[in-house]
Amino acid sequence: MLTYLIVIVVLALLFDFINGFHDTANAIATSISTRALSPRVAIAMAATLNFVGAMVSSKVAKTVGGSIANPAKIEHGVEIVIAALLAAIIWNLLTWYLAIPSSSSHTLLGSLAGAVIAGAGVHAVNWSGFTQIIIILILSPIIAFALGYLIMILIKYIVLWSGNTSRSKLNRVFRTLQILSAGLLSYSHGGNDAQKAMGIIVFGLVAAGVQTDLEVPLWVKIAAALAMGLGTSIGGWRIIKTVSGKIVKIEPINGFASDLTSSLVIQFSTYLGKPLSTTHVISSAIIGTGSVMRFHEVQWGTVGRMLITWVITIPISIALAFSIYFVLFRLIF
């Protein structure tokens, strides 16, 4: 059992590390695209604030650790976590290699559900809790698109009302504001995304009988926060290029609006203790603000490929985790 727990911690931190460089684009793509920040400074800032955000709360971790299945009552809980993490890591690496900004959240939650089905049966899944999480995952990018659209319109009206319509002056002002908004977004990203790895570790600890509740130990918080911060410091350049230039041209004004929109949506979800896809939220905010600026220049082909990936991630993750569990713990061990 101790060996399995060590494997869980290592895999969870590896997933968190990959999540860091996989989702680096979320927080810094817009500020790099507009040259508000240099890539080196942007990544350093994102890594630091990801760590800080990850240490602040544990509501999302408790949701991940207890909403899909009850780790205290489930059969083969430790093996289930191992299969789920392996599936999530494989899918994250594949989509990173293909430069597709998929959701680490969808991957992890879908993988956990698939592994639970394989290890303990369909009845062991808390379908009510799983459905609530899926609803949040679906609604959050829609809200981000709509809110981004409205915020961008509001900013345009404020700019017109102020009379400061000089493009060079506006770019200077909003590049400065982007530094603040990118920092807030990095902090928000750490506060939601790092907690998913914390939650899956706690799931394993409870399933193994090491602890009886879903409280996140301090060492888990520190380890997960460090793993995400380190992963972020590596940088996910493939996905940064997709988010920063292949959806719509980003200028300082809509870059700031996108970051602000994303931060508001993520912070509200974290306050409620609900995991969401920061990738989906930020991409949707960029599309929403970009639609106000240049609707006809939005690369709808890229958006379509992203949507397809978003739709297939959960079912693929379920099937992949189910298969990994079956092969590892039914055929091999």
C-alpha positions as CSV (number, residue, x, y, z in Angstrom):
1,M,0.0,0.0,0.0
2,L,2.8,2.4,0.8
3,T,4.3,1.8,-2.6
4,Y,1.0,2.6,-4.2
5,L,0.7,5.8,-2.2
6,I,4.1,6.9,-3.3
7,V,3.2,6.2,-6.9
8,I,0.0,8.3,-6.4
9,V,1.9,11.3,-5.0
10,V,4.5,11.1,-7.7
11,L,1.9,10.9,-10.5
12,A,-0.2,13.6,-9.0
13,L,2.7,16.0,-8.8
14,L,3.8,15.0,-12.4
15,F,0.3,15.8,-13.5
16,D,0.4,19.1,-11.7
17,F,3.8,19.9,-13.3
18,I,2.5,19.1,-16.8
19,N,-0.6,21.1,-16.0
20,G,1.7,24.0,-15.2
21,F,3.5,24.1,-18.6
22,H,0.4,22.9,-20.4
23,D,-1.7,25.8,-19.1
24,T,1.1,28.4,-18.9
25,A,-0.5,29.9,-22.0
26,N,-3.7,30.6,-20.0
27,A,-2.2,33.3,-17.9
28,I,0.5,34.9,-20.1
29,A,-0.3,34.4,-23.8
30,T,-2.1,37.7,-24.2
31,S,0.6,39.8,-22.4
32,I,3.4,38.1,-24.4
33,S,1.4,38.6,-27.7
34,T,1.1,42.4,-27.1
35,R,4.6,42.7,-25.7
36,A,3.3,44.0,-22.4
37,L,5.7,41.5,-20.8
38,S,8.7,39.7,-22.2
39,P,8.3,35.9,-22.2
40,R,10.9,35.4,-19.5
41,V,9.3,37.9,-17.1
42,A,5.8,36.7,-17.9
43,I,6.7,33.1,-17.1
44,A,8.5,34.0,-13.9
45,M,5.6,36.1,-12.7
46,A,3.1,33.4,-13.6
47,A,5.1,30.7,-11.8
48,T,5.3,32.8,-8.7
49,L,1.7,33.8,-8.5
50,N,0.5,30.3,-9.5
51,F,2.3,29.1,-6.3
52,V,0.8,31.8,-4.2
53,G,-2.7,31.2,-5.5
54,A,-2.4,27.4,-4.9
55,M,-1.7,28.0,-1.2
56,V,-4.7,30.2,-0.5
57,S,-7.7,27.8,-0.4
58,S,-8.7,24.2,-0.5
59,K,-12.4,24.3,-1.5
60,V,-11.8,23.1,-5.0
61,A,-9.6,20.3,-3.7
62,K,-12.4,19.0,-1.5
63,T,-14.8,19.0,-4.4
64,V,-12.4,17.0,-6.6
65,G,-11.6,14.6,-3.7
66,G,-15.2,13.9,-2.8
67,S,-17.8,14.8,-5.4
68,I,-17.2,12.1,-8.0
69,A,-16.9,9.1,-5.6
70,N,-16.6,8.6,-1.9
71,P,-13.0,7.6,-1.3
72,A,-13.7,6.3,2.2
73,K,-16.2,3.6,0.9
74,I,-15.0,2.8,-2.6
75,E,-13.3,-0.4,-3.5
76,H,-9.8,-0.4,-5.0
77,G,-9.6,3.3,-4.4
78,V,-5.8,3.5,-4.6
79,E,-5.6,1.6,-7.8
80,I,-8.4,3.8,-9.2
81,V,-6.4,7.0,-8.6
82,I,-3.3,5.5,-10.2
83,A,-5.2,4.7,-13.4
84,A,-6.9,8.1,-13.5
85,L,-3.7,9.9,-13.2
86,L,-2.0,7.9,-15.9
87,A,-4.8,8.5,-18.3
88,A,-4.8,12.3,-17.5
89,I,-1.1,12.6,-18.0
90,I,-1.2,10.7,-21.3
91,W,-4.0,12.9,-22.7
92,N,-2.4,16.1,-21.5
93,L,0.9,15.2,-23.1
94,L,-0.8,14.3,-26.4
95,T,-2.7,17.5,-26.6
96,W,0.3,19.6,-25.6
97,Y,2.3,17.9,-28.4
98,L,-0.4,18.7,-30.9
99,A,-0.5,22.3,-29.6
100,I,-4.2,22.0,-28.8
101,P,-5.3,24.0,-25.6
102,S,-7.4,21.2,-24.1
103,S,-8.6,21.1,-20.5
104,S,-6.5,19.5,-17.8
105,S,-9.7,19.7,-15.6
106,H,-11.8,17.8,-18.1
107,T,-9.0,15.2,-18.5
108,L,-8.6,14.6,-14.7
109,L,-12.3,14.5,-13.8
110,G,-13.2,12.3,-16.8
111,S,-10.3,10.0,-16.0
112,L,-11.3,9.7,-12.4
113,A,-14.9,8.8,-13.4
114,G,-13.6,6.2,-15.9
115,A,-11.3,4.6,-13.4
116,V,-14.0,4.4,-10.8
117,I,-16.3,2.6,-13.2
118,A,-13.6,0.1,-14.0
119,G,-12.5,-0.5,-10.4
120,A,-15.7,-0.2,-8.5
121,G,-18.6,-0.3,-11.0
122,V,-21.0,2.3,-12.4
123,H,-22.9,2.5,-9.1
124,A,-19.8,3.8,-7.3
125,V,-19.8,7.0,-9.3
126,N,-21.7,9.9,-7.6
127,W,-23.5,10.9,-10.7
128,S,-25.1,13.9,-9.0
129,G,-21.8,15.3,-8.0
130,F,-20.2,14.4,-11.4
131,T,-23.1,16.1,-13.2
132,Q,-22.8,19.3,-11.2
133,I,-19.1,19.5,-12.1
134,I,-19.9,18.9,-15.8
135,I,-22.5,21.7,-15.8
136,I,-19.9,24.1,-14.4
137,L,-17.4,23.0,-17.0
138,I,-19.9,23.6,-19.7
139,L,-21.4,26.9,-18.5
140,S,-18.1,28.6,-17.5
141,P,-16.8,29.1,-21.1
142,I,-20.2,30.3,-22.2
143,I,-20.2,32.8,-19.3
144,A,-16.6,33.9,-20.1
145,F,-17.5,34.5,-23.8
146,A,-20.6,36.6,-22.9
147,L,-18.8,38.5,-20.1
148,G,-15.8,39.1,-22.2
149,Y,-18.0,40.5,-25.0
150,L,-19.8,42.8,-22.5
151,I,-16.6,44.0,-20.8
152,M,-15.0,44.8,-24.2
153,I,-18.0,46.8,-25.2
154,L,-17.9,48.7,-21.9
155,I,-14.2,49.4,-22.3
156,K,-14.7,50.7,-25.8
157,Y,-17.5,53.1,-24.6
158,I,-15.3,54.3,-21.7
159,V,-12.4,55.0,-24.2
160,L,-14.7,56.9,-26.6
161,W,-16.2,58.8,-23.7
162,S,-12.8,59.8,-22.4
163,G,-11.8,61.1,-25.8
164,N,-8.4,59.4,-25.7
165,T,-8.5,57.5,-28.9
166,S,-4.8,57.7,-29.9
167,R,-3.8,54.2,-30.7
168,S,-0.3,54.6,-29.4
169,K,-1.4,56.1,-26.1
170,L,-4.1,53.5,-25.6
171,N,-1.6,50.7,-26.3
172,R,0.8,52.2,-23.6
173,V,-2.0,52.5,-21.1
174,F,-3.4,49.0,-21.6
175,R,0.0,47.3,-21.8
176,T,0.5,48.6,-18.3
177,L,-2.9,47.4,-17.2
178,Q,-2.1,44.0,-18.8
179,I,0.8,43.5,-16.3
180,L,-1.8,43.7,-13.5
181,S,-4.4,41.6,-15.2
182,A,-1.9,38.9,-16.1
183,G,-0.7,38.8,-12.5
184,L,-4.3,38.5,-11.3
185,L,-5.0,35.7,-13.8
186,S,-1.8,33.8,-12.8
187,Y,-2.9,34.0,-9.2
188,S,-6.5,32.8,-10.1
189,H,-5.1,30.0,-12.2
190,G,-3.1,28.6,-9.3
191,G,-6.0,28.9,-7.0
192,N,-8.2,26.7,-9.1
193,D,-6.0,24.4,-11.1
194,A,-3.4,23.3,-8.5
195,Q,-6.1,22.3,-6.2
196,K,-7.2,19.5,-8.5
197,A,-3.9,17.7,-7.9
198,M,-4.3,18.3,-4.2
199,G,-7.8,16.8,-4.3
200,I,-6.7,13.6,-6.1
201,I,-3.9,13.1,-3.6
202,V,-6.4,13.4,-0.8
203,F,-8.7,11.0,-2.5
204,G,-5.8,8.5,-2.5
205,L,-5.0,9.1,1.2
206,V,-8.6,8.6,2.3
207,A,-9.0,5.5,0.1
208,A,-5.8,4.1,1.7
209,G,-7.1,4.8,5.2
210,V,-4.3,7.3,6.0
211,Q,-6.8,10.0,6.8
212,T,-10.5,10.1,7.3
213,D,-11.6,13.5,5.9
214,L,-11.0,15.6,2.9
215,E,-8.9,18.2,4.6
216,V,-5.7,19.0,2.5
217,P,-2.5,18.5,4.5
218,L,0.0,21.3,4.4
219,W,2.6,19.1,2.8
220,V,0.2,18.3,-0.1
221,K,-0.5,22.0,-0.6
222,I,3.2,22.9,-0.7
223,A,4.1,20.0,-3.0
224,A,1.3,20.7,-5.5
225,A,1.9,24.4,-5.5
226,L,5.7,23.9,-6.1
227,A,5.0,21.3,-8.9
228,M,2.6,23.7,-10.7
229,G,5.0,26.7,-10.2
230,L,7.9,24.7,-11.6
231,G,5.9,23.4,-14.5
232,T,4.8,27.0,-15.3
233,S,8.4,28.1,-15.2
234,I,9.2,25.7,-18.0
235,G,6.6,27.3,-20.3
236,G,4.2,25.7,-22.8
237,W,5.4,27.4,-25.9
238,R,3.3,25.3,-28.3
239,I,0.1,26.3,-26.7
240,I,1.2,29.9,-26.1
241,K,1.5,30.3,-29.9
242,T,-2.0,28.9,-30.4
243,V,-3.7,31.0,-27.7
244,S,-1.8,34.2,-28.5
245,G,-2.0,34.3,-32.2
246,K,-4.1,31.6,-33.8
247,I,-7.5,32.5,-32.4
248,V,-7.7,36.3,-33.1
249,K,-5.2,39.2,-33.2
250,I,-4.7,40.4,-29.6
251,E,-4.1,44.0,-28.9
252,P,-3.4,45.5,-25.4
253,I,-7.0,46.6,-25.0
254,N,-8.7,43.2,-25.6
255,G,-5.8,41.4,-24.0
256,F,-6.5,43.3,-20.8
257,A,-10.3,42.7,-21.2
258,S,-9.7,38.9,-21.7
259,D,-7.4,38.6,-18.7
260,L,-9.9,40.5,-16.5
261,T,-12.8,38.5,-17.7
262,S,-11.1,35.2,-17.1
263,S,-9.9,36.2,-13.6
264,L,-13.5,37.2,-12.6
265,V,-14.9,33.9,-13.8
266,I,-12.2,31.7,-12.2
267,Q,-12.2,33.6,-8.9
268,F,-16.0,33.2,-8.6
269,S,-15.8,29.5,-9.3
270,T,-13.0,29.0,-6.8
271,Y,-15.0,30.9,-4.2
272,L,-17.8,28.5,-4.8
273,G,-15.4,25.6,-4.6
274,K,-16.0,24.4,-8.1
275,P,-13.3,23.2,-10.5
276,L,-13.5,24.6,-14.0
277,S,-11.3,24.6,-17.1
278,T,-9.1,27.7,-17.0
279,T,-8.1,26.8,-20.6
280,H,-11.7,27.0,-21.8
281,V,-12.5,30.1,-19.8
282,I,-9.5,32.1,-21.1
283,S,-9.9,30.9,-24.7
284,S,-13.6,31.8,-24.6
285,A,-12.8,35.2,-23.1
286,I,-10.3,35.9,-25.9
287,I,-13.0,34.9,-28.5
288,G,-15.6,37.1,-26.8
289,T,-13.4,40.2,-26.6
290,G,-12.0,39.5,-30.1
291,S,-15.5,39.3,-31.5
292,V,-16.1,42.9,-30.5
293,M,-12.8,44.1,-31.9
294,R,-12.6,42.0,-35.2
295,F,-15.4,39.5,-35.5
296,H,-14.5,38.6,-39.1
297,E,-10.8,38.1,-38.1
298,V,-11.5,35.5,-35.5
299,Q,-10.0,32.2,-36.7
300,W,-13.2,30.2,-36.5
301,G,-11.4,27.1,-37.9
302,T,-9.0,27.1,-35.0
303,V,-12.0,27.7,-32.6
304,G,-13.8,24.8,-34.2
305,R,-10.8,22.4,-33.7
306,M,-10.6,23.6,-30.1
307,L,-14.3,22.9,-29.5
308,I,-14.0,19.4,-30.9
309,T,-11.2,18.7,-28.5
310,W,-13.2,20.1,-25.6
311,V,-16.1,17.9,-26.5
312,I,-14.2,14.7,-26.9
313,T,-11.8,15.1,-23.9
314,I,-14.1,13.8,-21.2
315,P,-15.4,10.6,-23.1
316,I,-11.8,9.9,-24.3
317,S,-10.5,10.3,-20.7
318,I,-13.2,8.0,-19.3
319,A,-12.4,5.3,-21.9
320,L,-8.6,5.7,-21.5
321,A,-8.7,5.4,-17.7
322,F,-11.1,2.5,-17.9
323,S,-8.7,0.7,-20.2
324,I,-5.6,1.5,-18.2
325,Y,-7.3,0.2,-15.0
326,F,-8.4,-3.0,-16.7
327,V,-5.0,-3.7,-18.2
328,L,-3.0,-2.8,-15.1
329,F,-5.1,-4.2,-12.3
330,R,-7.1,-6.9,-14.0
331,L,-4.7,-8.4,-16.5
332,I,-1.2,-7.6,-15.2
333,F,-1.3,-7.2,-11.4
